[in-house]
Amino acid sequence: MKVLWFSSSPSNASLEFGYTHLGRGWISALETIISESAEYQLAICSIYKGNKFKKLEKNNVVYYGIPTKKLNGFQRIVNRQFAKLDDEFESEYYDEILRDFSPDVIHVFGTENGFGKVLVSKFDKVIFHLQGLAAPYYGVYFPQKVSKMKVLFYDNLNNIVRGLTFYHSYKSFGKIAQRENFLATEWKYFSGRTDYDRNYIKLINPKVQYFHCEELLRPDFFLTAWKGVEINYKKTVIHIGTTINPNIYKGLDLIYKTLPLLSDYKIIWNVYGFSEEDKLNKVVKKCMKIKKSGKLMVFHGPLPASDLINELKKCHFFVHPSYIDNSPNSVCEAMLLGMPVIASSVGGMKTLINNEVNGFLFNPQDKYDLAGLIVYLINNYDLAISAGKRARETAQKRHNSTEIFGVISKMYKAVIDDVNN
């Protein structure tokens, strides 16, 4: 079977397309097992920052790179100011790729990109995998005390003029949300892994055919386990780990709100994913009138999987403070390590975590709920350790590569057979 993927990056060929790092996310892990199977011929298409159309082959996979639409500096500024999306441009390369590879089925990763709009009327056997959901995220983009006017006011004039503020990102997100609704009504086949994304897509289009399909995780997280860091709340420095990207709805402000409530304990909150000098941290601190982070928060920046694992194994708890999320791999990876996971009860979290069984849920709009839960688990650490062990068992089953490969195969066949009939 010939399968063509559309993805935001060229996955295992990232370096060949000029990316500075080799991404090892779930798509990369899935690519590896699909490409090693004799059942499939795999090709991956992405838009990249190049000057010309590019095709190459590597490890039994064909990669197509569509060059970005060329814009001068002024055009880019105008697009950002008016929230004009630049990833859905028509290109003769799409037709060329379809002719060259002649796929049996197309798999698009994410509804937040422009591929689904470009492919309309070009091909019918297309399935979309739901990742983040733009419309729900757009609705809660700004947390309390970090309003859209504040983020504009506290950014610098250069970013405001160039359209590089969180306010401009919010406007673009609104356009992506509109396009996502169009895709949901235009296309028929969708896959996802939570009750949340299933209910969302069927709310917009009841005729959608939905497939439940779990995601693979980076292989490194299967190879080791969190061992249960010793704790004595009167003497021990308690380390909390949080892995998030620098999006304003990911809850960095909630960490700042929660830390003062834990002043009776020796807490160090480790943030992985971006540096202390990142624009998000600067803007959030200004909005909340925080002059110094002090020594209670340590920003580690983005880390490769092996280094991140070593850091997380030193932490007593993993906390995910996001105001909205479908199925963050950071939470799934922490569960796979066997860590006590504390996560906001939003989006797809209730599918990932069975509260007080393999993790713990809290209301992200209530800093007292999070702080109180952390204190409770510090004083009842055996409950946290037990939940972590069950989390690892859950994640090992949920992210089993053999099971996921089988689901993917059935899904592709079902789409092909349904269209052909």
Backbone hydrogen bonds, N-H to C=O, Kabsch-Sander energy under -0.5 kcal/mol:
donor,donor_aa,acceptor,acceptor_aa,energy
3,V,1,M,-0.6
3,V,41,Q,-2.9
4,L,105,V,-2.3
5,W,3,V,-0.5
5,W,43,A,-3.2
6,F,107,H,-2.2
7,S,45,C,-2.4
13,A,10,P,-2.3
14,S,11,S,-1.6
17,F,13,A,-0.9
17,F,14,S,-0.9
18,G,15,L,-1.6
19,Y,14,S,-2.3
23,G,21,H,-0.8
29,A,25,G,-1.9
30,L,26,W,-2.6
31,E,27,I,-2.7
32,T,28,S,-1.8
33,I,29,A,-1.5
34,I,30,L,-2.4
35,S,31,E,-2.8
36,E,32,T,-1.2
37,S,34,I,-1.1
40,Y,37,S,-1.0
41,Q,1,M,-2.7
42,L,60,N,-0.7
43,A,3,V,-2.2
44,I,62,V,-2.7
45,C,5,W,-3.0
46,S,64,Y,-1.9
48,Y,66,I,-2.2
50,G,48,Y,-2.2
54,K,65,G,-2.1
56,L,63,Y,-2.0
58,K,61,V,-2.5
61,V,58,K,-1.6
62,V,42,L,-2.1
63,Y,56,L,-3.3
64,Y,44,I,-2.9
65,G,54,K,-3.3
66,I,46,S,-2.6
66,I,64,Y,-0.5
68,T,48,Y,-1.6
76,R,72,N,-2.1
77,I,73,G,-2.0
78,V,74,F,-2.5
79,N,75,Q,-2.4
80,R,76,R,-2.1
81,Q,77,I,-2.6
82,F,78,V,-2.0
83,A,80,R,-0.9
84,K,79,N,-3.1
85,L,83,A,-0.6
94,Y,91,S,-1.2
95,D,91,S,-0.6
96,E,92,E,-1.8
97,I,93,Y,-2.6
98,L,94,Y,-2.2
99,R,95,D,-2.2
100,D,96,E,-2.5
101,F,97,I,-2.8
102,S,98,L,-1.8
104,D,2,K,-3.0
105,V,2,K,-1.4
106,I,125,K,-2.9
107,H,4,L,-2.7
108,V,106,I,-0.5
108,V,127,I,-2.9
109,F,6,F,-2.6
109,F,107,H,-0.5
110,G,108,V,-0.9
110,G,129,H,-2.2
117,K,114,G,-0.5
118,V,114,G,-1.8
119,L,115,F,-2.2
120,V,117,K,-0.6
122,K,119,L,-2.4
123,F,119,L,-1.1
126,V,124,D,-1.7
127,I,106,I,-2.5
128,F,189,Y,-2.1
129,H,108,V,-3.0
130,L,128,F,-0.6
130,L,191,S,-3.3
131,Q,132,G,-0.7
134,A,132,G,-0.6
137,Y,133,L,-2.0
138,Y,134,A,-2.7
139,G,135,A,-1.3
140,V,136,P,-0.7
140,V,137,Y,-1.0
141,Y,138,Y,-1.1
146,V,143,P,-1.7
151,V,147,S,-2.3
152,L,148,K,-1.1
153,F,149,M,-2.4
154,Y,150,K,-2.8
155,D,152,L,-0.7
160,I,156,N,-1.9
161,V,157,L,-2.7
162,R,158,N,-2.2
163,G,159,N,-0.8
163,G,160,I,-0.6
164,L,159,N,-3.1
169,S,165,T,-1.8
170,Y,166,F,-2.1
171,K,167,Y,-1.9
172,S,168,H,-2.1
173,F,169,S,-2.2
174,G,170,Y,-1.7
175,K,171,K,-1.4
176,I,172,S,-2.2
177,A,173,F,-2.3
178,Q,174,G,-1.8
179,R,175,K,-2.1
180,E,176,I,-2.4
181,N,177,A,-1.9
182,F,178,Q,-1.7
183,L,179,R,-2.4
184,A,180,E,-2.3
185,T,181,N,-1.4
186,E,182,F,-1.8
187,W,183,L,-2.5
189,Y,126,V,-0.6
190,F,188,K,-0.5
190,F,209,Q,-2.3
191,S,128,F,-2.9
192,G,211,F,-2.1
198,R,194,T,-1.8
199,N,195,D,-2.8
200,Y,196,Y,-2.2
201,I,197,D,-2.3
202,K,198,R,-2.0
203,L,199,N,-1.5
204,I,200,Y,-1.6
205,N,201,I,-2.2
208,V,205,N,-2.0
209,Q,188,K,-3.1
210,Y,208,V,-0.7
211,F,190,F,-2.3
213,C,192,G,-3.5
213,C,211,F,-0.7
221,F,218,R,-1.7
222,F,219,P,-1.8
223,L,219,P,-0.5
223,L,220,D,-1.1
226,W,337,L,-3.2
235,K,232,N,-2.1
236,T,232,N,-4.1
238,I,236,T,-0.7
238,I,266,K,-3.6
239,H,237,V,-0.6
240,I,268,I,-2.5
241,G,317,F,-2.7
242,T,270,N,-2.2
244,I,242,T,-0.6
244,I,272,Y,-2.0
247,N,245,N,-2.5
250,K,247,N,-1.7
251,G,248,I,-0.6
255,I,251,G,-1.3
256,Y,252,L,-1.6
257,K,253,D,-2.0
258,T,254,L,-2.0
259,L,255,I,-2.2
261,L,258,T,-1.3
262,L,259,L,-1.9
263,S,260,P,-1.0
265,Y,262,L,-2.0
267,I,265,Y,-1.2
268,I,238,I,-2.5
269,W,296,L,-3.8
270,N,240,I,-3.6
270,N,268,I,-0.7
271,V,269,W,-0.5
271,V,298,V,-3.0
272,Y,242,T,-3.2
272,Y,270,N,-0.5
273,G,301,G,-1.6
278,D,275,S,-1.5
282,K,278,D,-1.9
283,V,279,K,-2.7
284,V,280,L,-2.7
285,K,281,N,-2.2
286,K,282,K,-1.8
287,C,283,V,-2.6
288,M,284,V,-2.1
289,K,286,K,-0.9
290,I,285,K,-3.1
291,K,289,K,-0.6
296,L,293,S,-0.7
298,V,269,W,-2.4
300,H,271,V,-2.9
300,H,298,V,-0.5
301,G,271,V,-0.6
301,G,274,F,-1.5
308,L,304,P,-2.6
309,I,305,A,-2.6
310,N,306,S,-1.8
311,E,307,D,-1.9
312,L,308,L,-2.8
313,K,309,I,-2.1
314,K,311,E,-1.5
315,C,312,L,-1.6
316,H,239,H,-2.9
317,F,239,H,-1.4
318,F,340,P,-2.5
319,V,241,G,-2.5
320,H,342,I,-2.8
323,Y,249,Y,-2.6
324,I,249,Y,-0.5
331,V,328,P,-0.7
332,C,328,P,-1.7
333,E,329,N,-2.8
334,A,330,S,-1.9
335,M,331,V,-2.4
336,L,332,C,-2.3
337,L,333,E,-1.8
338,G,334,A,-0.9
338,G,335,M,-0.7
339,M,334,A,-2.3
341,V,339,M,-0.7
342,I,318,F,-3.2
343,A,341,V,-0.5
343,A,360,F,-3.0
344,S,320,H,-1.8
345,S,362,F,-3.2
346,V,344,S,-2.0
348,G,325,D,-1.8
349,M,346,V,-2.5
351,T,348,G,-1.5
352,L,348,G,-1.5
353,I,349,M,-3.2
355,N,353,I,-0.8
356,E,359,G,-2.8
357,V,354,N,-2.5
357,V,359,G,-0.5
358,N,354,N,-1.8
359,G,354,N,-0.6
360,F,341,V,-2.3
362,F,343,A,-1.6
366,D,363,N,-1.9
369,D,366,D,-0.6
370,L,366,D,-1.4
371,A,367,K,-2.7
372,G,368,Y,-2.6
373,L,369,D,-1.8
374,I,370,L,-2.3
375,V,371,A,-2.3
376,Y,372,G,-2.4
377,L,373,L,-2.3
378,I,374,I,-2.1
379,N,375,V,-2.0
380,N,376,Y,-0.8
381,Y,378,I,-0.6
383,L,380,N,-1.3
384,A,380,N,-1.1
385,I,381,Y,-2.4
386,S,382,D,-2.2
387,A,383,L,-2.1
388,G,384,A,-2.1
389,K,385,I,-1.9
390,R,386,S,-1.9
391,A,387,A,-2.2
392,R,388,G,-2.0
393,E,389,K,-1.6
394,T,390,R,-2.5
395,A,391,A,-2.8
396,Q,392,R,-2.4
397,K,393,E,-1.5
398,R,394,T,-2.7
399,H,395,A,-2.5
400,N,397,K,-1.2
404,I,400,N,-2.3
405,F,401,S,-2.5
406,G,402,T,-1.9
407,V,403,E,-2.1
408,I,404,I,-2.7
409,S,405,F,-2.3
410,K,406,G,-2.1
411,M,407,V,-2.4
412,Y,408,I,-2.6
413,K,409,S,-2.1
414,A,410,K,-2.4
415,V,411,M,-2.1
416,I,412,Y,-2.2
417,D,413,K,-2.8
418,D,414,A,-2.2
419,V,415,V,-2.3
420,N,416,I,-2.4
421,N,417,D,-1.5
